[in-house]
Amino acid sequence: MSHPQLTGRRTRSVDLSAASTALWLAATVFLAVLALYFVGVDQGAVSLFGSDSHVHEFVHDARHLLGFPCH
């Protein structure tokens, strides 16, 4: 087996500074908390979205998995 010669290609480096890492971590935590709030806020009987229960039914199994009471 022969090894192909590298023709001087370089990969782009990734910026892993502390500020960049903190920004990505903060954005990820914010989106995770927002998703958790969205899953937990709609109780079904007391819906924030009116009398429509589509949101509740869409996240029903996730609510049980996370330990939220449903009914």
N, CA, C, O and CB atoms as a CASP TS submission, in Angstrom:
PFRMAT TS
TARGET T0000
AUTHOR 0000-0000-0000
METHOD Language model
MODEL 1
PARENT N/A
ATOM      1  N   MET     1       0.842  -1.167   0.000  1.00  0.00           N
ATOM      2  CA  MET     1       0.000   0.000   0.000  1.00  0.00           C
ATOM      3  C   MET     1       0.890   1.233   0.000  1.00  0.00           C
ATOM      4  O   MET     1       1.823   1.351   0.794  1.00  0.00           O
ATOM      5  CB  MET     1      -0.960  -0.004   1.210  1.00  0.00           C
ATOM      6  N   SER     2       0.592   2.110  -0.872  1.00  0.00           N
ATOM      7  CA  SER     2       1.363   3.348  -0.916  1.00  0.00           C
ATOM      8  C   SER     2       0.599   4.458  -0.220  1.00  0.00           C
ATOM      9  O   SER     2      -0.632   4.460  -0.191  1.00  0.00           O
ATOM     10  CB  SER     2       1.683   3.744  -2.368  1.00  0.00           C
ATOM     11  N   HIS     3       1.324   5.378   0.328  1.00  0.00           N
ATOM     12  CA  HIS     3       0.719   6.514   1.016  1.00  0.00           C
ATOM     13  C   HIS     3       0.722   7.713   0.081  1.00  0.00           C
ATOM     14  O   HIS     3       1.770   8.082  -0.447  1.00  0.00           O
ATOM     15  CB  HIS     3       1.473   6.839   2.337  1.00  0.00           C
ATOM     16  N   PRO     4      -0.423   8.318  -0.126  1.00  0.00           N
ATOM     17  CA  PRO     4      -0.447   9.489  -1.007  1.00  0.00           C
ATOM     18  C   PRO     4       0.295  10.653  -0.354  1.00  0.00           C
ATOM     19  O   PRO     4       0.247  10.834   0.863  1.00  0.00           O
ATOM     20  CB  PRO     4      -1.905   9.896  -1.338  1.00  0.00           C
ATOM     21  N   GLN     5       0.962  11.416  -1.163  1.00  0.00           N
ATOM     22  CA  GLN     5       1.700  12.574  -0.667  1.00  0.00           C
ATOM     23  C   GLN     5       0.740  13.721  -0.388  1.00  0.00           C
ATOM     24  O   GLN     5      -0.163  13.993  -1.179  1.00  0.00           O
ATOM     25  CB  GLN     5       2.781  13.009  -1.678  1.00  0.00           C
ATOM     26  N   LEU     6       0.935  14.377   0.718  1.00  0.00           N
ATOM     27  CA  LEU     6       0.144  15.559   1.027  1.00  0.00           C
ATOM     28  C   LEU     6       0.699  16.715   0.211  1.00  0.00           C
ATOM     29  O   LEU     6       1.912  16.912   0.148  1.00  0.00           O
ATOM     30  CB  LEU     6       0.165  15.882   2.558  1.00  0.00           C
ATOM     31  N   THR     7      -0.168  17.458  -0.398  1.00  0.00           N
ATOM     32  CA  THR     7       0.280  18.528  -1.290  1.00  0.00           C
ATOM     33  C   THR     7       0.251  19.889  -0.611  1.00  0.00           C
ATOM     34  O   THR     7      -0.003  20.897  -1.271  1.00  0.00           O
ATOM     35  CB  THR     7      -0.581  18.562  -2.538  1.00  0.00           C
ATOM     36  N   GLY     8       0.497  19.940   0.650  1.00  0.00           N
ATOM     37  CA  GLY     8       0.565  21.214   1.348  1.00  0.00           C
ATOM     38  C   GLY     8      -0.780  21.779   1.757  1.00  0.00           C
ATOM     39  O   GLY     8      -0.864  22.960   2.094  1.00  0.00           O
ATOM     40  N   ARG     9      -1.808  21.000   1.741  1.00  0.00           N
ATOM     41  CA  ARG     9      -3.120  21.487   2.177  1.00  0.00           C
ATOM     42  C   ARG     9      -3.128  21.639   3.685  1.00  0.00           C
ATOM     43  O   ARG     9      -2.646  20.777   4.421  1.00  0.00           O
ATOM     44  CB  ARG     9      -4.251  20.531   1.722  1.00  0.00           C
ATOM     45  N   ARG    10      -3.679  22.738   4.121  1.00  0.00           N
ATOM     46  CA  ARG    10      -3.775  22.973   5.561  1.00  0.00           C
ATOM     47  C   ARG    10      -5.236  23.122   5.938  1.00  0.00           C
ATOM     48  O   ARG    10      -6.041  23.683   5.194  1.00  0.00           O
ATOM     49  CB  ARG    10      -2.966  24.232   5.983  1.00  0.00           C
ATOM     50  N   THR    11      -5.549  22.616   7.091  1.00  0.00           N
ATOM     51  CA  THR    11      -6.920  22.761   7.574  1.00  0.00           C
ATOM     52  C   THR    11      -7.049  24.077   8.316  1.00  0.00           C
ATOM     53  O   THR    11      -6.081  24.596   8.871  1.00  0.00           O
ATOM     54  CB  THR    11      -7.321  21.576   8.486  1.00  0.00           C
ATOM     55  N   ARG    12      -8.242  24.595   8.316  1.00  0.00           N
ATOM     56  CA  ARG    12      -8.507  25.846   9.012  1.00  0.00           C
ATOM     57  C   ARG    12      -8.572  25.599  10.507  1.00  0.00           C
ATOM     58  O   ARG    12      -9.199  24.635  10.944  1.00  0.00           O
ATOM     59  CB  ARG    12      -9.812  26.485   8.514  1.00  0.00           C
ATOM     60  N   SER    13      -7.948  26.434  11.283  1.00  0.00           N
ATOM     61  CA  SER    13      -7.974  26.257  12.731  1.00  0.00           C
ATOM     62  C   SER    13      -9.296  26.771  13.302  1.00  0.00           C
ATOM     63  O   SER    13      -9.952  27.631  12.715  1.00  0.00           O
ATOM     64  CB  SER    13      -6.781  26.986  13.390  1.00  0.00           C
ATOM     65  N   VAL    14      -9.661  26.233  14.437  1.00  0.00           N
ATOM     66  CA  VAL    14     -10.903  26.604  15.105  1.00  0.00           C
ATOM     67  C   VAL    14     -10.565  27.509  16.281  1.00  0.00           C
ATOM     68  O   VAL    14      -9.671  27.208  17.072  1.00  0.00           O
ATOM     69  CB  VAL    14     -11.693  25.342  15.577  1.00  0.00           C
ATOM     70  N   ASP    15     -11.288  28.622  16.388  1.00  0.00           N
ATOM     71  CA  ASP    15     -11.059  29.563  17.484  1.00  0.00           C
ATOM     72  C   ASP    15     -11.687  29.007  18.760  1.00  0.00           C
ATOM     73  O   ASP    15     -12.910  28.901  18.852  1.00  0.00           O
ATOM     74  CB  ASP    15     -11.644  30.970  17.147  1.00  0.00           C
ATOM     75  N   LEU    16     -10.873  28.657  19.727  1.00  0.00           N
ATOM     76  CA  LEU    16     -11.358  28.114  20.993  1.00  0.00           C
ATOM     77  C   LEU    16     -10.960  29.010  22.160  1.00  0.00           C
ATOM     78  O   LEU    16     -10.552  28.525  23.215  1.00  0.00           O
ATOM     79  CB  LEU    16     -10.818  26.697  21.208  1.00  0.00           C
ATOM     80  N   SER    17     -11.082  30.313  21.965  1.00  0.00           N
ATOM     81  CA  SER    17     -10.746  31.234  23.043  1.00  0.00           C
ATOM     82  C   SER    17     -11.784  31.123  24.156  1.00  0.00           C
ATOM     83  O   SER    17     -12.870  30.581  23.952  1.00  0.00           O
ATOM     84  CB  SER    17     -10.660  32.687  22.519  1.00  0.00           C
ATOM     85  N   ALA    18     -11.447  31.630  25.306  1.00  0.00           N
ATOM     86  CA  ALA    18     -12.350  31.548  26.460  1.00  0.00           C
ATOM     87  C   ALA    18     -13.634  32.328  26.213  1.00  0.00           C
ATOM     88  O   ALA    18     -14.713  31.877  26.596  1.00  0.00           O
ATOM     89  CB  ALA    18     -11.656  32.073  27.722  1.00  0.00           C
ATOM     90  N   ALA    19     -13.532  33.487  25.581  1.00  0.00           N
ATOM     91  CA  ALA    19     -14.727  34.293  25.316  1.00  0.00           C
ATOM     92  C   ALA    19     -15.654  33.598  24.324  1.00  0.00           C
ATOM     93  O   ALA    19     -16.873  33.606  24.495  1.00  0.00           O
ATOM     94  CB  ALA    19     -14.331  35.674  24.781  1.00  0.00           C
ATOM     95  N   SER    20     -15.078  33.001  23.297  1.00  0.00           N
ATOM     96  CA  SER    20     -15.882  32.287  22.305  1.00  0.00           C
ATOM     97  C   SER    20     -16.564  31.071  22.929  1.00  0.00           C
ATOM     98  O   SER    20     -17.735  30.800  22.663  1.00  0.00           O
ATOM     99  CB  SER    20     -15.008  31.852  21.119  1.00  0.00           C
ATOM    100  N   THR    21     -15.828  30.351  23.753  1.00  0.00           N
ATOM    101  CA  THR    21     -16.390  29.181  24.422  1.00  0.00           C
ATOM    102  C   THR    21     -17.514  29.580  25.369  1.00  0.00           C
ATOM    103  O   THR    21     -18.546  28.912  25.425  1.00  0.00           O
ATOM    104  CB  THR    21     -15.300  28.429  25.187  1.00  0.00           C
ATOM    105  N   ALA    22     -17.321  30.660  26.109  1.00  0.00           N
ATOM    106  CA  ALA    22     -18.357  31.134  27.032  1.00  0.00           C
ATOM    107  C   ALA    22     -19.603  31.578  26.278  1.00  0.00           C
ATOM    108  O   ALA    22     -20.722  31.343  26.734  1.00  0.00           O
ATOM    109  CB  ALA    22     -17.824  32.287  27.888  1.00  0.00           C
ATOM    110  N   LEU    23     -19.417  32.217  25.129  1.00  0.00           N
ATOM    111  CA  LEU    23     -20.558  32.647  24.327  1.00  0.00           C
ATOM    112  C   LEU    23     -21.352  31.454  23.801  1.00  0.00           C
ATOM    113  O   LEU    23     -22.582  31.447  23.860  1.00  0.00           O
ATOM    114  CB  LEU    23     -20.087  33.515  23.162  1.00  0.00           C
ATOM    115  N   TRP    24     -20.645  30.442  23.286  1.00  0.00           N
ATOM    116  CA  TRP    24     -21.330  29.239  22.794  1.00  0.00           C
ATOM    117  C   TRP    24     -22.047  28.512  23.928  1.00  0.00           C
ATOM    118  O   TRP    24     -23.164  28.029  23.745  1.00  0.00           O
ATOM    119  CB  TRP    24     -20.329  28.291  22.113  1.00  0.00           C
ATOM    120  N   LEU    25     -21.418  28.430  25.089  1.00  0.00           N
ATOM    121  CA  LEU    25     -22.031  27.769  26.242  1.00  0.00           C
ATOM    122  C   LEU    25     -23.278  28.517  26.693  1.00  0.00           C
ATOM    123  O   LEU    25     -24.301  27.894  26.979  1.00  0.00           O
ATOM    124  CB  LEU    25     -21.028  27.665  27.399  1.00  0.00           C
ATOM    125  N   ALA    26     -23.207  29.837  26.762  1.00  0.00           N
ATOM    126  CA  ALA    26     -24.362  30.636  27.178  1.00  0.00           C
ATOM    127  C   ALA    26     -25.513  30.495  26.187  1.00  0.00           C
ATOM    128  O   ALA    26     -26.669  30.380  26.595  1.00  0.00           O
ATOM    129  CB  ALA    26     -23.968  32.111  27.319  1.00  0.00           C
ATOM    130  N   ALA    27     -25.210  30.504  24.895  1.00  0.00           N
ATOM    131  CA  ALA    27     -26.257  30.352  23.879  1.00  0.00           C
ATOM    132  C   ALA    27     -26.895  28.970  23.955  1.00  0.00           C
ATOM    133  O   ALA    27     -28.111  28.840  23.818  1.00  0.00           O
ATOM    134  CB  ALA    27     -25.681  30.589  22.473  1.00  0.00           C
ATOM    135  N   THR    28     -26.085  27.941  24.173  1.00  0.00           N
ATOM    136  CA  THR    28     -26.608  26.579  24.274  1.00  0.00           C
ATOM    137  C   THR    28     -27.489  26.416  25.508  1.00  0.00           C
ATOM    138  O   THR    28     -28.557  25.809  25.430  1.00  0.00           O
ATOM    139  CB  THR    28     -25.459  25.570  24.314  1.00  0.00           C
ATOM    140  N   VAL    29     -27.054  26.950  26.638  1.00  0.00           N
ATOM    141  CA  VAL    29     -27.852  26.869  27.869  1.00  0.00           C
ATOM    142  C   VAL    29     -29.161  27.628  27.701  1.00  0.00           C
ATOM    143  O   VAL    29     -30.210  27.147  28.131  1.00  0.00           O
ATOM    144  CB  VAL    29     -27.062  27.431  29.074  1.00  0.00           C
ATOM    145  N   PHE    30     -29.119  28.805  27.082  1.00  0.00           N
ATOM    146  CA  PHE    30     -30.333  29.587  26.855  1.00  0.00           C
ATOM    147  C   PHE    30     -31.331  28.819  25.989  1.00  0.00           C
ATOM    148  O   PHE    30     -32.520  28.779  26.306  1.00  0.00           O
ATOM    149  CB  PHE    30     -29.986  30.926  26.195  1.00  0.00           C
ATOM    150  N   LEU    31     -30.861  28.213  24.905  1.00  0.00           N
ATOM    151  CA  LEU    31     -31.763  27.451  24.036  1.00  0.00           C
ATOM    152  C   LEU    31     -32.307  26.211  24.741  1.00  0.00           C
ATOM    153  O   LEU    31     -33.461  25.839  24.526  1.00  0.00           O
ATOM    154  CB  LEU    31     -31.042  27.044  22.751  1.00  0.00           C
ATOM    155  N   ALA    32     -31.496  25.566  25.578  1.00  0.00           N
ATOM    156  CA  ALA    32     -31.965  24.396  26.322  1.00  0.00           C
ATOM    157  C   ALA    32     -33.034  24.779  27.336  1.00  0.00           C
ATOM    158  O   ALA    32     -34.031  24.072  27.483  1.00  0.00           O
ATOM    159  CB  ALA    32     -30.797  23.711  27.029  1.00  0.00           C
ATOM    160  N   VAL    33     -32.834  25.896  28.039  1.00  0.00           N
ATOM    161  CA  VAL    33     -33.832  26.357  29.013  1.00  0.00           C
ATOM    162  C   VAL    33     -35.107  26.791  28.302  1.00  0.00           C
ATOM    163  O   VAL    33     -36.207  26.545  28.798  1.00  0.00           O
ATOM    164  CB  VAL    33     -33.272  27.522  29.861  1.00  0.00           C
ATOM    165  N   LEU    34     -34.972  27.430  27.154  1.00  0.00           N
ATOM    166  CA  LEU    34     -36.136  27.830  26.367  1.00  0.00           C
ATOM    167  C   LEU    34     -36.931  26.603  25.901  1.00  0.00           C
ATOM    168  O   LEU    34     -38.161  26.613  25.946  1.00  0.00           O
ATOM    169  CB  LEU    34     -35.696  28.672  25.155  1.00  0.00           C
ATOM    170  N   ALA    35     -36.244  25.558  25.459  1.00  0.00           N
ATOM    171  CA  ALA    35     -36.923  24.325  25.048  1.00  0.00           C
ATOM    172  C   ALA    35     -37.599  23.654  26.240  1.00  0.00           C
ATOM    173  O   ALA    35     -38.720  23.160  26.116  1.00  0.00           O
ATOM    174  CB  ALA    35     -35.927  23.354  24.390  1.00  0.00           C
ATOM    175  N   LEU    36     -36.933  23.631  27.392  1.00  0.00           N
ATOM    176  CA  LEU    36     -37.523  23.044  28.596  1.00  0.00           C
ATOM    177  C   LEU    36     -38.765  23.816  29.023  1.00  0.00           C
ATOM    178  O   LEU    36     -39.761  23.217  29.429  1.00  0.00           O
ATOM    179  CB  LEU    36     -36.498  23.017  29.739  1.00  0.00           C
ATOM    180  N   TYR    37     -38.714  25.132  28.934  1.00  0.00           N
ATOM    181  CA  TYR    37     -39.880  25.957  29.263  1.00  0.00           C
ATOM    182  C   TYR    37     -41.026  25.672  28.296  1.00  0.00           C
ATOM    183  O   TYR    37     -42.176  25.548  28.718  1.00  0.00           O
ATOM    184  CB  TYR    37     -39.512  27.457  29.227  1.00  0.00           C
ATOM    185  N   PHE    38     -40.722  25.568  27.006  1.00  0.00           N
ATOM    186  CA  PHE    38     -41.754  25.298  26.011  1.00  0.00           C
ATOM    187  C   PHE    38     -42.424  23.953  26.263  1.00  0.00           C
ATOM    188  O   PHE    38     -43.640  23.826  26.121  1.00  0.00           O
ATOM    189  CB  PHE    38     -41.157  25.332  24.606  1.00  0.00           C
ATOM    190  N   VAL    39     -41.632  22.946  26.636  1.00  0.00           N
ATOM    191  CA  VAL    39     -42.195  21.623  26.912  1.00  0.00           C
ATOM    192  C   VAL    39     -43.033  21.654  28.183  1.00  0.00           C
ATOM    193  O   VAL    39     -44.068  20.991  28.249  1.00  0.00           O
ATOM    194  CB  VAL    39     -41.077  20.573  27.040  1.00  0.00           C
ATOM    195  N   GLY    40     -42.611  22.409  29.191  1.00  0.00           N
ATOM    196  CA  GLY    40     -43.276  22.373  30.481  1.00  0.00           C
ATOM    197  C   GLY    40     -44.409  23.349  30.675  1.00  0.00           C
ATOM    198  O   GLY    40     -45.180  23.198  31.623  1.00  0.00           O
ATOM    199  N   VAL    41     -44.545  24.358  29.808  1.00  0.00           N
ATOM    200  CA  VAL    41     -45.507  25.421  30.077  1.00  0.00           C
ATOM    201  C   VAL    41     -46.941  25.035  29.719  1.00  0.00           C
ATOM    202  O   VAL    41     -47.871  25.494  30.382  1.00  0.00           O
ATOM    203  CB  VAL    41     -45.118  26.658  29.318  1.00  0.00           C
ATOM    204  N   ASP    42     -47.146  24.231  28.724  1.00  0.00           N
ATOM    205  CA  ASP    42     -48.505  23.936  28.257  1.00  0.00           C
ATOM    206  C   ASP    42     -49.051  22.721  28.987  1.00  0.00           C
ATOM    207  O   ASP    42     -48.628  21.596  28.723  1.00  0.00           O
ATOM    208  CB  ASP    42     -48.524  23.698  26.729  1.00  0.00           C
ATOM    209  N   GLN    43     -49.989  22.937  29.905  1.00  0.00           N
ATOM    210  CA  GLN    43     -50.516  21.870  30.754  1.00  0.00           C
ATOM    211  C   GLN    43     -51.651  21.078  30.111  1.00  0.00           C
ATOM    212  O   GLN    43     -52.058  20.054  30.660  1.00  0.00           O
ATOM    213  CB  GLN    43     -50.993  22.450  32.046  1.00  0.00           C
ATOM    214  N   GLY    44     -52.162  21.506  28.995  1.00  0.00           N
ATOM    215  CA  GLY    44     -53.287  20.809  28.386  1.00  0.00           C
ATOM    216  C   GLY    44     -54.598  21.402  28.831  1.00  0.00           C
ATOM    217  O   GLY    44     -55.291  22.033  28.033  1.00  0.00           O
ATOM    218  N   ALA    45     -54.959  21.214  30.096  1.00  0.00           N
ATOM    219  CA  ALA    45     -56.206  21.771  30.621  1.00  0.00           C
ATOM    220  C   ALA    45     -56.102  23.289  30.757  1.00  0.00           C
ATOM    221  O   ALA    45     -57.079  24.004  30.533  1.00  0.00           O
ATOM    222  CB  ALA    45     -56.551  21.135  31.982  1.00  0.00           C
ATOM    223  N   VAL    46     -54.932  23.773  31.118  1.00  0.00           N
ATOM    224  CA  VAL    46     -54.683  25.210  31.228  1.00  0.00           C
ATOM    225  C   VAL    46     -53.642  25.555  30.173  1.00  0.00           C
ATOM    226  O   VAL    46     -52.444  25.560  30.455  1.00  0.00           O
ATOM    227  CB  VAL    46     -54.199  25.619  32.683  1.00  0.00           C
ATOM    228  N   SER    47     -54.094  25.842  28.969  1.00  0.00           N
ATOM    229  CA  SER    47     -53.187  26.077  27.857  1.00  0.00           C
ATOM    230  C   SER    47     -52.948  27.562  27.655  1.00  0.00           C
ATOM    231  O   SER    47     -53.881  28.362  27.728  1.00  0.00           O
ATOM    232  CB  SER    47     -53.737  25.455  26.583  1.00  0.00           C
ATOM    233  N   LEU    48     -51.715  27.927  27.405  1.00  0.00           N
ATOM    234  CA  LEU    48     -51.392  29.318  27.083  1.00  0.00           C
ATOM    235  C   LEU    48     -51.752  29.665  25.646  1.00  0.00           C
ATOM    236  O   LEU    48     -51.784  30.839  25.277  1.00  0.00           O
ATOM    237  CB  LEU    48     -49.915  29.584  27.321  1.00  0.00           C
ATOM    238  N   PHE    49     -52.021  28.656  24.840  1.00  0.00           N
ATOM    239  CA  PHE    49     -52.288  28.861  23.426  1.00  0.00           C
ATOM    240  C   PHE    49     -53.771  28.753  23.108  1.00  0.00           C
ATOM    241  O   PHE    49     -54.136  28.364  21.999  1.00  0.00           O
ATOM    242  CB  PHE    49     -51.510  27.863  22.599  1.00  0.00           C
ATOM    243  N   GLY    50     -54.627  29.090  24.058  1.00  0.00           N
ATOM    244  CA  GLY    50     -56.068  29.032  23.830  1.00  0.00           C
ATOM    245  C   GLY    50     -56.618  27.642  24.074  1.00  0.00           C
ATOM    246  O   GLY    50     -56.058  26.871  24.852  1.00  0.00           O
ATOM    247  N   SER    51     -57.716  27.325  23.407  1.00  0.00           N
ATOM    248  CA  SER    51     -58.351  26.020  23.606  1.00  0.00           C
ATOM    249  C   SER    51     -57.735  24.942  22.720  1.00  0.00           C
ATOM    250  O   SER    51     -58.192  23.799  22.733  1.00  0.00           O
ATOM    251  CB  SER    51     -59.843  26.117  23.331  1.00  0.00           C
ATOM    252  N   ASP    52     -56.720  25.285  21.961  1.00  0.00           N
ATOM    253  CA  ASP    52     -56.058  24.336  21.063  1.00  0.00           C
ATOM    254  C   ASP    52     -55.058  23.494  21.857  1.00  0.00           C
ATOM    255  O   ASP    52     -54.267  24.043  22.624  1.00  0.00           O
ATOM    256  CB  ASP    52     -55.342  25.082  19.896  1.00  0.00           C
ATOM    257  N   SER    53     -55.081  22.186  21.688  1.00  0.00           N
ATOM    258  CA  SER    53     -54.172  21.322  22.448  1.00  0.00           C
ATOM    259  C   SER    53     -53.105  20.680  21.566  1.00  0.00           C
ATOM    260  O   SER    53     -52.533  19.658  21.944  1.00  0.00           O
ATOM    261  CB  SER    53     -54.962  20.238  23.159  1.00  0.00           C
ATOM    262  N   HIS    54     -52.829  21.255  20.406  1.00  0.00           N
ATOM    263  CA  HIS    54     -51.814  20.674  19.524  1.00  0.00           C
ATOM    264  C   HIS    54     -50.419  20.706  20.147  1.00  0.00           C
ATOM    265  O   HIS    54     -49.666  19.740  20.026  1.00  0.00           O
ATOM    266  CB  HIS    54     -51.797  21.413  18.195  1.00  0.00           C
ATOM    267  N   VAL    55     -50.073  21.802  20.809  1.00  0.00           N
ATOM    268  CA  VAL    55     -48.751  21.898  21.437  1.00  0.00           C
ATOM    269  C   VAL    55     -48.628  20.862  22.546  1.00  0.00           C
ATOM    270  O   VAL    55     -47.599  20.196  22.661  1.00  0.00           O
ATOM    271  CB  VAL    55     -48.508  23.322  21.999  1.00  0.00           C
ATOM    272  N   HIS    56     -49.664  20.720  23.361  1.00  0.00           N
ATOM    273  CA  HIS    56     -49.638  19.745  24.451  1.00  0.00           C
ATOM    274  C   HIS    56     -49.470  18.328  23.908  1.00  0.00           C
ATOM    275  O   HIS    56     -48.661  17.558  24.425  1.00  0.00           O
ATOM    276  CB  HIS    56     -50.922  19.842  25.289  1.00  0.00           C
ATOM    277  N   GLU    57     -50.215  17.986  22.890  1.00  0.00           N
ATOM    278  CA  GLU    57     -50.117  16.635  22.325  1.00  0.00           C
ATOM    279  C   GLU    57     -48.765  16.403  21.659  1.00  0.00           C
ATOM    280  O   GLU    57     -48.240  15.290  21.688  1.00  0.00           O
ATOM    281  CB  GLU    57     -51.241  16.400  21.313  1.00  0.00           C
ATOM    282  N   PHE    58     -48.196  17.456  21.056  1.00  0.00           N
ATOM    283  CA  PHE    58     -46.904  17.323  20.384  1.00  0.00           C
ATOM    284  C   PHE    58     -45.788  17.014  21.379  1.00  0.00           C
ATOM    285  O   PHE    58     -44.886  16.237  21.067  1.00  0.00           O
ATOM    286  CB  PHE    58     -46.576  18.601  19.610  1.00  0.00           C
ATOM    287  N   VAL    59     -45.833  17.608  22.567  1.00  0.00           N
ATOM    288  CA  VAL    59     -44.764  17.422  23.550  1.00  0.00           C
ATOM    289  C   VAL    59     -45.185  16.520  24.707  1.00  0.00           C
ATOM    290  O   VAL    59     -44.509  16.492  25.735  1.00  0.00           O
ATOM    291  CB  VAL    59     -44.320  18.765  24.090  1.00  0.00           C
ATOM    292  N   HIS    60     -46.277  15.789  24.564  1.00  0.00           N
ATOM    293  CA  HIS    60     -46.839  14.979  25.645  1.00  0.00           C
ATOM    294  C   HIS    60     -45.839  13.954  26.191  1.00  0.00           C
ATOM    295  O   HIS    60     -45.625  13.887  27.402  1.00  0.00           O
ATOM    296  CB  HIS    60     -48.088  14.263  25.155  1.00  0.00           C
ATOM    297  N   ASP    61     -45.234  13.169  25.324  1.00  0.00           N
ATOM    298  CA  ASP    61     -44.302  12.137  25.788  1.00  0.00           C
ATOM    299  C   ASP    61     -43.044  12.746  26.399  1.00  0.00           C
ATOM    300  O   ASP    61     -42.489  12.200  27.352  1.00  0.00           O
ATOM    301  CB  ASP    61     -43.922  11.213  24.635  1.00  0.00           C
ATOM    302  N   ALA    62     -42.596  13.867  25.857  1.00  0.00           N
ATOM    303  CA  ALA    62     -41.425  14.536  26.433  1.00  0.00           C
ATOM    304  C   ALA    62     -41.736  15.038  27.836  1.00  0.00           C
ATOM    305  O   ALA    62     -40.871  15.016  28.712  1.00  0.00           O
ATOM    306  CB  ALA    62     -40.971  15.707  25.537  1.00  0.00           C
ATOM    307  N   ARG    63     -42.961  15.488  28.051  1.00  0.00           N
ATOM    308  CA  ARG    63     -43.359  15.946  29.389  1.00  0.00           C
ATOM    309  C   ARG    63     -43.258  14.800  30.394  1.00  0.00           C
ATOM    310  O   ARG    63     -42.722  14.981  31.488  1.00  0.00           O
ATOM    311  CB  ARG    63     -44.800  16.513  29.367  1.00  0.00           C
ATOM    312  N   HIS    64     -43.766  13.632  30.033  1.00  0.00           N
ATOM    313  CA  HIS    64     -43.688  12.480  30.935  1.00  0.00           C
ATOM    314  C   HIS    64     -42.240  12.064  31.170  1.00  0.00           C
ATOM    315  O   HIS    64     -41.871  11.718  32.292  1.00  0.00           O
ATOM    316  CB  HIS    64     -44.488  11.298  30.368  1.00  0.00           C
ATOM    317  N   LEU    65     -41.419  12.094  30.126  1.00  0.00           N
ATOM    318  CA  LEU    65     -40.016  11.717  30.258  1.00  0.00           C
ATOM    319  C   LEU    65     -39.277  12.654  31.207  1.00  0.00           C
ATOM    320  O   LEU    65     -38.405  12.215  31.956  1.00  0.00           O
ATOM    321  CB  LEU    65     -39.338  11.715  28.891  1.00  0.00           C
ATOM    322  N   LEU    66     -39.619  13.939  31.183  1.00  0.00           N
ATOM    323  CA  LEU    66     -38.965  14.924  32.045  1.00  0.00           C
ATOM    324  C   LEU    66     -39.590  15.026  33.429  1.00  0.00           C
ATOM    325  O   LEU    66     -39.082  15.757  34.279  1.00  0.00           O
ATOM    326  CB  LEU    66     -38.998  16.269  31.390  1.00  0.00           C
ATOM    327  N   GLY    67     -40.686  14.305  33.672  1.00  0.00           N
ATOM    328  CA  GLY    67     -41.299  14.284  34.991  1.00  0.00           C
ATOM    329  C   GLY    67     -42.335  15.361  35.241  1.00  0.00           C
ATOM    330  O   GLY    67     -42.717  15.581  36.390  1.00  0.00           O
ATOM    331  N   PHE    68     -42.801  16.040  34.205  1.00  0.00           N
ATOM    332  CA  PHE    68     -43.852  17.042  34.371  1.00  0.00           C
ATOM    333  C   PHE    68     -45.195  16.343  34.534  1.00  0.00           C
ATOM    334  O   PHE    68     -45.463  15.366  33.834  1.00  0.00           O
ATOM    335  CB  PHE    68     -43.886  18.019  33.167  1.00  0.00           C
ATOM    336  N   PRO    69     -46.046  16.819  35.440  1.00  0.00           N
ATOM    337  CA  PRO    69     -47.402  16.263  35.523  1.00  0.00           C
ATOM    338  C   PRO    69     -48.225  16.742  34.330  1.00  0.00           C
ATOM    339  O   PRO    69     -48.078  17.879  33.881  1.00  0.00           O
ATOM    340  CB  PRO    69     -48.092  16.671  36.861  1.00  0.00           C
ATOM    341  N   CYS    70     -49.074  15.884  33.831  1.00  0.00           N
ATOM    342  CA  CYS    70     -49.832  16.252  32.636  1.00  0.00           C
ATOM    343  C   CYS    70     -51.320  16.435  32.904  1.00  0.00           C
ATOM    344  O   CYS    70     -51.905  17.431  32.477  1.00  0.00           O
ATOM    345  CB  CYS    70     -49.643  15.207  31.573  1.00  0.00           C
ATOM    346  N   HIS    71     -51.930  15.505  33.595  1.00  0.00           N
ATOM    347  CA  HIS    71     -53.398  15.525  33.645  1.00  0.00           C
ATOM    348  C   HIS    71     -53.881  15.648  35.070  1.00  0.00           C
ATOM    349  O   HIS    71     -55.087  15.681  35.313  1.00  0.00           O
ATOM    350  CB  HIS    71     -53.984  14.266  33.003  1.00  0.00           C
TER
END
